[in-house]
Amino acid sequence: MLDRIPFGPILVILTLLSAVSFPAVVVMGWLVSRGTLSVPVHVQWSIPITLLSIFTHAIIMFYFIGTGSRIKEVVKELKLDVRLYRRTLPFKARVFPLSMLTMTLVMAATILGGGAHTRFPWTPPWLHGLLAVASAVCNGMLALREIGCISENLTLVDDVDVAVLAATRQPV
């Protein structure tokens, strides 16, 4: 039987946490620009939340790669309906492009934030802010997409489990 991979619910929690906390850091940055919050407070929250966001999306990509590979192996080994494997492909197609864009924007916003908050000449604060807002928007859109695909993937794993049971059932 296809091994149950318990990461789905954990990944949903992580992506929700990232989707909620990243905009909070963007608001903190806006408060820094208004002089109502100190830069160190913004930075001390920004770094771990940036890491959470990037690692969550990267882990979710590997989750889809891993479950897709395992389903492909099981389908091939037990000669199951190849449509089971083909159902894994849209998950990657829906998640990976936006995931790469989001992680790139998050990294760029964070790197430029280092320059903006140290007043480095080629990193204007407005560019850091613009990238941070774009990152937050993409992060939220990606979280919704990831949650939907993880849910569908868990349903697919259940369908594969049923097919495996049917294929390996011994006649009485």
SULBEL-V996317 format. One record per pair of residues at least 12 apart in sequence whose ideal C-beta (glycine too) atoms are under 10 Angstrom apart, sorted by the first residue. I is the first residue (numbers start at 0). GAP is how many residues later the second one is. D is the distance in whole Angstrom. If there is no record, write none. Layout:
I:GAP:D ; I:GAP:D
//
This chain:
0:73:9 ; 0:159:9 ; 0:160:6 ; 0:161:10 ; 0:162:10 ; 0:163:5 ; 0:164:7 ; 0:167:8 ; 1:65:9 ; 1:68:7 ; 1:69:7 ; 1:71:9 ; 1:72:5 ; 1:73:10 ; 1:76:10 ; 1:82:10 ; 1:154:10 ; 1:155:6 ; 1:156:9 ; 1:157:10 ; 1:158:5 ; 1:159:5 ; 1:160:10 ; 1:161:9 ; 1:162:6 ; 1:163:10 ; 2:64:10 ; 2:67:7 ; 2:71:9 ; 2:154:9 ; 2:158:9 ; 3:150:9 ; 3:153:7 ; 3:154:9 ; 3:157:8 ; 4:58:7 ; 4:61:7 ; 4:62:6 ; 4:65:8 ; 4:148:9 ; 4:149:9 ; 4:152:7 ; 6:52:8 ; 6:53:9 ; 6:55:9 ; 6:56:6 ; 6:59:9 ; 6:60:9 ; 6:143:9 ; 6:147:10 ; 7:52:10 ; 7:55:8 ; 7:59:9 ; 7:139:10 ; 7:142:5 ; 7:143:8 ; 7:145:7 ; 7:146:5 ; 7:149:8 ; 8:141:8 ; 8:142:10 ; 8:145:8 ; 9:46:10 ; 9:49:9 ; 9:53:10 ; 9:140:10 ; 10:45:7 ; 10:46:10 ; 10:48:7 ; 10:49:5 ; 10:52:6 ; 10:53:10 ; 10:135:7 ; 10:136:9 ; 10:139:6 ; 10:142:10 ; 11:48:9 ; 11:131:9 ; 11:134:8 ; 11:135:5 ; 11:138:6 ; 11:139:8 ; 11:142:10 ; 12:43:9 ; 13:38:7 ; 13:39:9 ; 13:41:8 ; 13:42:4 ; 13:43:9 ; 13:45:7 ; 13:46:8 ; 13:129:9 ; 13:132:9 ; 14:37:10 ; 14:38:9 ; 14:41:6 ; 14:42:8 ; 14:44:9 ; 14:45:7 ; 14:124:9 ; 14:125:10 ; 14:127:8 ; 14:128:4 ; 14:129:9 ; 14:130:9 ; 14:131:5 ; 14:132:6 ; 14:135:8 ; 15:40:10 ; 15:127:6 ; 15:128:10 ; 15:130:9 ; 15:131:7 ; 16:32:9 ; 16:35:7 ; 16:36:9 ; 16:39:8 ; 16:126:9 ; 17:31:7 ; 17:32:10 ; 17:33:10 ; 17:34:5 ; 17:35:4 ; 17:36:9 ; 17:37:9 ; 17:38:5 ; 17:39:8 ; 17:84:10 ; 17:88:9 ; 17:121:6 ; 17:122:9 ; 17:124:9 ; 17:125:7 ; 17:128:10 ; 18:34:9 ; 18:37:9 ; 18:117:9 ; 18:120:6 ; 18:121:5 ; 18:122:9 ; 18:123:8 ; 18:124:4 ; 18:125:8 ; 18:127:9 ; 18:128:9 ; 19:29:10 ; 19:119:10 ; 19:120:9 ; 19:123:9 ; 20:24:8 ; 20:27:9 ; 20:28:5 ; 20:29:10 ; 20:31:7 ; 20:32:8 ; 20:115:10 ; 20:118:9 ; 21:24:9 ; 21:27:6 ; 21:28:8 ; 21:30:8 ; 21:31:6 ; 21:80:10 ; 21:84:8 ; 21:87:10 ; 21:110:9 ; 21:113:7 ; 21:114:5 ; 21:115:10 ; 21:116:10 ; 21:117:5 ; 21:118:8 ; 21:121:9 ; 22:26:10 ; 22:109:9 ; 22:110:9 ; 22:112:9 ; 22:113:5 ; 22:114:9 ; 22:116:8 ; 22:117:7 ; 23:21:8 ; 23:25:8 ; 23:112:9 ; 24:17:7 ; 24:18:10 ; 24:20:5 ; 24:21:5 ; 24:22:9 ; 24:23:9 ; 24:24:5 ; 24:25:8 ; 24:28:9 ; 24:84:10 ; 24:85:10 ; 24:88:10 ; 24:107:8 ; 24:110:9 ; 24:111:8 ; 25:16:10 ; 25:20:9 ; 25:23:10 ; 25:83:9 ; 25:103:8 ; 25:105:10 ; 25:106:5 ; 25:107:6 ; 25:108:10 ; 25:109:8 ; 25:110:5 ; 25:111:9 ; 25:113:10 ; 26:15:10 ; 26:105:10 ; 26:109:9 ; 27:13:7 ; 27:14:5 ; 27:15:9 ; 27:16:10 ; 27:17:6 ; 27:18:7 ; 27:21:10 ; 27:104:10 ; 28:13:6 ; 28:14:10 ; 28:16:10 ; 28:17:8 ; 28:80:9 ; 28:84:7 ; 28:87:9 ; 28:88:9 ; 28:96:9 ; 28:99:7 ; 28:100:6 ; 28:103:6 ; 28:104:9 ; 29:12:10 ; 29:99:7 ; 29:102:9 ; 29:103:9 ; 31:81:10 ; 31:84:10 ; 31:85:8 ; 31:93:9 ; 31:97:10 ; 32:83:9 ; 32:92:6 ; 32:93:9 ; 32:95:10 ; 32:96:7 ; 38:74:10 ; 38:77:10 ; 38:78:5 ; 38:79:9 ; 39:77:9 ; 41:71:8 ; 41:75:8 ; 42:67:10 ; 42:70:8 ; 42:71:8 ; 42:74:7 ; 45:63:9 ; 45:64:7 ; 45:67:7 ; 45:68:10 ; 45:71:9 ; 45:86:9 ; 46:63:8 ; 46:66:10 ; 46:67:10 ; 48:57:9 ; 48:61:10 ; 48:90:10 ; 49:53:10 ; 49:56:6 ; 49:57:8 ; 49:59:8 ; 49:60:5 ; 49:61:10 ; 49:63:9 ; 49:82:10 ; 49:85:9 ; 50:55:10 ; 50:59:9 ; 51:54:10 ; 52:49:8 ; 52:50:8 ; 52:52:10 ; 52:53:5 ; 52:54:10 ; 52:57:9 ; 52:82:8 ; 52:83:10 ; 52:86:6 ; 52:89:9 ; 52:90:10 ; 53:45:10 ; 53:48:9 ; 53:49:5 ; 53:50:10 ; 53:52:6 ; 53:53:7 ; 53:56:9 ; 54:48:10 ; 55:43:10 ; 55:47:10 ; 55:83:9 ; 55:86:10 ; 55:87:9 ; 55:90:9 ; 56:38:9 ; 56:39:10 ; 56:41:9 ; 56:42:5 ; 56:43:9 ; 56:45:6 ; 56:46:5 ; 56:49:8 ; 56:81:10 ; 56:82:8 ; 56:85:7 ; 56:86:9 ; 56:89:8 ; 57:41:8 ; 57:42:10 ; 57:45:7 ; 59:31:10 ; 59:35:7 ; 59:36:10 ; 59:39:7 ; 59:82:9 ; 59:83:10 ; 59:85:10 ; 59:86:5 ; 59:87:10 ; 59:89:8 ; 59:90:7 ; 60:31:8 ; 60:34:7 ; 60:35:6 ; 60:38:6 ; 60:39:8 ; 60:42:9 ; 60:85:9 ; 62:28:9 ; 62:32:10 ; 62:83:9 ; 62:86:10 ; 62:87:8 ; 62:90:8 ; 63:24:7 ; 63:25:10 ; 63:27:5 ; 63:28:5 ; 63:29:10 ; 63:30:10 ; 63:31:6 ; 63:32:8 ; 63:35:9 ; 63:82:9 ; 63:85:7 ; 63:86:8 ; 63:89:7 ; 64:23:9 ; 64:26:10 ; 64:27:7 ; 64:31:9 ; 66:21:7 ; 66:24:8 ; 66:83:10 ; 66:86:6 ; 66:87:9 ; 66:89:8 ; 66:90:7 ; 66:93:9 ; 67:17:7 ; 67:19:9 ; 67:20:4 ; 67:21:7 ; 67:23:7 ; 67:24:7 ; 67:85:9 ; 67:88:10 ; 68:16:10 ; 68:19:9 ; 69:18:9 ; 69:87:9 ; 69:90:9 ; 70:13:6 ; 70:14:5 ; 70:15:10 ; 70:16:8 ; 70:17:6 ; 70:82:9 ; 70:85:7 ; 70:86:8 ; 70:88:10 ; 70:89:6 ; 70:92:10 ; 71:12:9 ; 71:13:5 ; 71:14:10 ; 71:16:7 ; 72:12:9 ; 73:86:6 ; 73:87:9 ; 73:89:8 ; 73:90:6 ; 73:93:9 ; 74:13:10 ; 74:85:8 ; 74:88:8 ; 74:89:9 ; 74:92:10 ; 76:87:10 ; 76:90:10 ; 77:82:10 ; 77:85:8 ; 77:86:6 ; 77:88:10 ; 77:89:5 ; 77:90:7 ; 78:88:7 ; 79:79:10 ; 79:80:7 ; 79:83:5 ; 79:84:7 ; 79:86:9 ; 79:87:6 ; 80:78:10 ; 80:79:10 ; 80:82:7 ; 80:86:10 ; 82:76:10 ; 83:72:7 ; 83:73:10 ; 83:75:7 ; 83:76:5 ; 83:79:6 ; 83:80:10 ; 84:71:10 ; 84:75:9 ; 86:65:8 ; 86:66:9 ; 86:68:9 ; 86:69:5 ; 86:72:8 ; 86:73:9 ; 87:61:10 ; 87:64:10 ; 87:65:7 ; 87:68:7 ; 87:69:10 ; 87:72:10 ; 89:59:8 ; 89:62:8 ; 90:54:10 ; 90:55:9 ; 90:57:9 ; 90:58:4 ; 90:59:8 ; 90:61:7 ; 90:62:6 ; 90:65:8 ; 91:57:9 ; 92:56:10 ; 93:48:10 ; 93:51:6 ; 93:52:9 ; 93:54:8 ; 93:55:6 ; 93:58:9 ; 94:47:7 ; 94:50:6 ; 94:51:6 ; 94:53:9 ; 94:54:5 ; 94:55:9 ; 94:58:10 ; 96:45:10 ; 97:40:7 ; 97:41:10 ; 97:43:7 ; 97:44:5 ; 97:47:6 ; 97:48:9 ; 98:39:9 ; 98:43:6 ; 98:46:9 ; 98:47:8 ; 99:42:10 ; 100:33:9 ; 100:34:10 ; 100:37:6 ; 100:40:10 ; 100:41:8 ; 101:32:9 ; 101:33:7 ; 101:34:10 ; 101:35:9 ; 101:36:4 ; 101:37:6 ; 101:38:9 ; 101:39:8 ; 101:40:5 ; 101:41:9 ; 101:43:10 ; 102:32:9 ; 102:35:9 ; 102:36:9 ; 102:39:9 ; 103:27:10 ; 103:31:9 ; 103:34:9 ; 104:26:6 ; 104:27:9 ; 104:28:10 ; 104:29:5 ; 104:30:4 ; 104:31:9 ; 104:32:9 ; 104:33:6 ; 104:34:8 ; 105:25:9 ; 105:26:9 ; 105:28:9 ; 105:29:5 ; 105:30:9 ; 105:32:8 ; 105:33:7 ; 106:24:10 ; 106:28:9 ; 107:19:9 ; 107:20:9 ; 107:23:5 ; 107:24:9 ; 107:26:9 ; 107:27:8 ; 108:18:9 ; 108:19:6 ; 108:20:9 ; 108:21:9 ; 108:22:4 ; 108:23:4 ; 108:24:9 ; 108:25:8 ; 108:26:5 ; 108:27:9 ; 109:18:9 ; 109:21:9 ; 109:22:9 ; 109:25:9 ; 110:12:8 ; 110:17:9 ; 110:20:9 ; 111:12:9 ; 111:13:9 ; 111:15:6 ; 111:16:4 ; 111:17:9 ; 111:18:9 ; 111:19:6 ; 111:20:9 ; 112:12:9 ; 112:14:10 ; 112:15:5 ; 112:16:9 ; 112:18:8 ; 112:19:7 ; 113:14:9 ; 114:12:9 ; 114:13:7 ; 115:12:4 ; 115:13:8 ; 115:15:10 ; 115:16:10
//
